[in-house]
Amino acid sequence: MDTTQIADAPPPTPPPSAEQKRAARGATRPGDRIFLGLSRGSGILLLVIMAAIAGFLTYRAVLAISKDEGNFLTTFEWNTGVNPPVFGIAVLAYGTIVSSIIAMLIAVPVSVAIALFLTHYAPRRLRGPIAYVIDLLAAVPSIVYGLWGALVLVPHMNGLFGWLNDYLGWTGIFSWQGGAARSMLTVGILLAIMILPIITNVSREVFRQVPQMHEEAALALGATRWEVIRMAVIPFGRSGVISASMLGLGRALGETMAVATVLSPDFLIHTSLLDPGGGTFAQNIASKFSEASEFGRDALIASGLVLFVITLLVNGAARAIIARRKEYSGANA
């Protein structure tokens, strides 16, 4: 036998101890078993609640849609008090999506800029007060935003609307015929102000988790502060910013009282974002639910089911985007 082969052979692996075998089989301590059971039960309970909500909404929606004389998806009318009833969600879906897109286009860049300023540019003595003010904005109730929007924002939007009409009115999207500024653009701006604290706070916490070695390495290679942010900070926090944006979008999609206070509802799709009118799912449910009949409430629940599905699709899309960019997440940095 070759003695060199024996000398070079790796040492035998010792058999696992009894404690390692118990750890491999699962939690054995009473506290671990209790925590495992509570965690598993919480997850199952969440799925059961989601299924119950979906089942309730679907059942009540089927009762209403089966009696609808119009096309539920394309009808530009909401009249559940006549016989036969005619109602549809075309205007509500358009208003919900458009106002949320406007809010995201405004809020996401501003929120990311504020988060980067607080984490990489602001003096230390200013970071705390600014962050505290942002936290206060997140705690303001929706109805307060709505009252501020109706009493302060709407009367001061005429100047902006006039400027947009003068320079961009030829597009048709920003044409304005005068009147109160209770339009989709006003709603989008108000929603942007409401979701800005959420996106800012989450993005700020994500940017604070960037490893210091990444930034120091970029600086050592001669990068400027902006290049450090572009090459090290933003790639690291990209998935977190996406998650923060989805949280803000969820609030924008389901916002009720603020939109109901500011918007002048009607069931027309306006080409211009400056024309008063329109509607959203949440605003329509809030304004009509108290005076609706039993069938009218079923119809409103049917529209709520559509909003529920849209929210699930948005969150699913966000999860898919984050999964495709796992290499940028903080866990894998």
Secondary structure, DSSP 4 states (H G I P E B T S, - for coil): --HHHHHHSPPPPPPPPHHHHHHHH---SHHHHHHHHHHHHHHHHHHHHHHHHHHHHHHHHHHHHTT-SS-TTT---EE-SSSS-EE--HHHHHHHHHHHHHHHHHHHHHHHHHHHIIIIIS-HHHHHHHHHHHHHHHHS-HHHHHHHIIIIIGGG-HHHHHHHHHHHGGGSTT----S---BHHHHHHHHHHHHHHHHHHHHHHHHHTS-HHHHHHHHHTT--HHHHIIIIIHHHHHHHHHHHHHHHHHHHHH--HHHHHH----S---SSTTSB----HHHHHHHHTTT--HHHHHHHHHHHHHHHHHHHHHHHHHHHHHHHTGGGSGGG-
